Amino acid sequence: MNDATEKLMDDLKAVATDTRELISTTAESSASGISGALDKMRSALAAAQARLCDAQEATVERARSAARATNDYVHQSPWLAIGGAVLAGVLAGILLRRR
């Protein structure tokens, strides 16, 4: 697991913990306690959302980079790419025929 994923998991755990705290505080019916727990939960949720957006952006960028690399490879070696696609198609056909 990379560092961003670990931070995101920590943030989500914090949101879960704060939610449990809010539920228990609500059961005790202390208005100031509920307000404090809500504020804490809001900040934890905001941090988790920010990390989730960062993780999404990083994933999209990695996918774009992989697509660019694949495109470059296919343009540099079109016959190898065609041969690989044919081989993959033949293997898929053999596997599907067995079923």
Wavefront OBJ file of the C-alpha trace (Angstrom):
o trace
v 0.000 0.000 0.000
v 1.381 3.423 -0.844
v 1.549 6.410 1.488
v -1.512 8.184 0.053
v -3.637 5.051 0.423
v -2.521 4.600 4.028
v -3.367 8.231 4.829
v -6.776 7.830 3.195
v -7.461 4.696 5.232
v -6.416 6.523 8.412
v -8.781 9.387 7.554
v -11.659 7.007 6.928
v -10.958 5.258 10.243
v -11.021 8.669 11.939
v -14.398 9.415 10.352
v -15.727 6.078 11.614
v -14.383 6.746 15.118
v -15.856 10.245 15.145
v -19.197 8.864 13.969
v -19.209 6.363 16.831
v -18.355 9.183 19.229
v -21.199 11.296 17.832
v -23.634 8.434 18.303
v -22.566 7.880 21.904
v -22.637 11.626 22.641
v -26.088 11.900 21.113
v -27.259 9.143 23.437
v -26.058 11.229 26.374
v -27.933 14.288 24.971
v -25.341 16.945 25.812
v -25.807 19.836 23.366
v -22.233 21.084 23.710
v -20.904 17.530 23.377
v -22.942 16.961 20.226
v -21.718 20.217 18.710
v -18.081 19.356 19.442
v -18.462 15.849 18.069
v -20.133 17.197 14.912
v -17.313 19.691 14.372
v -14.713 16.961 14.829
v -16.579 14.665 12.451
v -16.922 17.410 9.830
v -13.193 18.111 9.857
v -12.337 14.411 9.638
v -14.788 13.962 6.765
v -13.335 16.974 4.943
v -9.821 15.550 5.313
v -10.964 12.151 4.044
v -12.698 13.752 1.063
v -9.591 15.758 0.216
v -7.406 12.645 0.316
v -9.947 10.729 -1.746
v -9.866 13.460 -4.404
v -6.060 13.372 -4.380
v -6.087 9.584 -4.759
v -8.586 9.850 -7.608
v -6.456 12.421 -9.416
v -3.343 10.278 -8.991
v -5.175 7.218 -10.325
v -6.469 9.124 -13.341
v -2.988 10.449 -14.064
v -1.477 6.937 -13.854
v -4.158 5.655 -16.229
v -3.452 8.468 -18.671
v 0.266 7.779 -18.462
v -0.309 4.074 -19.153
v -2.549 4.941 -22.099
v 0.114 7.276 -23.522
v 2.818 4.616 -23.115
v 0.606 2.012 -24.801
v -0.180 4.395 -27.642
v 3.515 5.152 -28.147
v 4.389 1.447 -28.114
v 1.694 0.597 -30.660
v 2.858 3.394 -32.951
v 6.496 2.294 -32.655
v 5.806 -1.440 -33.091
v 2.449 -1.868 -34.850
v 3.084 -5.426 -36.048
v 4.047 -6.638 -32.594
v 0.899 -5.058 -31.183
v -1.250 -6.687 -33.872
v 0.428 -10.045 -33.258
v -0.169 -9.734 -29.522
v -3.829 -8.881 -30.092
v -4.254 -11.870 -32.416
v -2.570 -14.170 -29.902
v -4.798 -12.856 -27.097
v -7.869 -13.390 -29.297
v -6.858 -16.960 -30.127
v -6.215 -17.772 -26.466
v -9.561 -16.239 -25.450
v -11.301 -18.268 -28.172
v -9.677 -21.495 -26.990
v -10.620 -20.816 -23.363
v -14.194 -19.870 -24.231
v -14.621 -22.893 -26.497
v -13.747 -25.237 -23.627
v -16.724 -24.058 -21.619
l 1 2 3 4 5 6 7 8 9 10 11 12 13 14 15 16 17 18 19 20 21 22 23 24 25 26 27 28 29 30 31 32 33 34 35 36 37 38 39 40 41 42 43 44 45 46 47 48 49 50 51 52 53 54 55 56 57 58 59 60 61 62 63 64 65 66 67 68 69 70 71 72 73 74 75 76 77 78 79 80 81 82 83 84 85 86 87 88 89 90 91 92 93 94 95 96 97 98 99
